[in-house]
Amino acid sequence: MSSIHPLQNISAAEIQSARDIVLTYHDKDVISFREIFIQEPRKAELSRYLDAEHSDTLPTASASLRRLAKCQYDVIGADKIPYYHEATVDIKAGKVLEHEVIGKGSQPALTLYVTSQRTADERKANVL
């Protein structure tokens, strides 16, 4: 994975790996994932990487950058109330680096999907 640029979007395979790492971490729990996304490197690490990239010494610099994923999910307890968790996982190493239980008072993220059946002429008529 060292050939992947650190700012490249997370791939489907990396999402699956991050998911599997969290499921292993919570071996016997019921998990409902909210979101998994790439955790960008810290500015100092990224600056060293970009300097190496521009000076053609990238192979040594890329070895030190890890692909991290931020996972946001709920653990459903015996009381059937979801407890919101956040974890940072090292995709290549296959382990959880940080884990925080936010609690059961947190609301899930809201995603709206809006579809429009109107034609371009109908939209234009509404503007006038």
Secondary structure, DSSP 4 states (H G I P E B T S, - for coil): -TTS-TTSPPPHHHHHHHHHHHHHHTTTSEEEEEEEEEEPPPHHHHHHHHHHHHTT-HHHHHTT---EEEEEEEEE-TTS-EEEEEEEEETTTTEEEEEEEEESSPPPP----------HHHHHHHH-
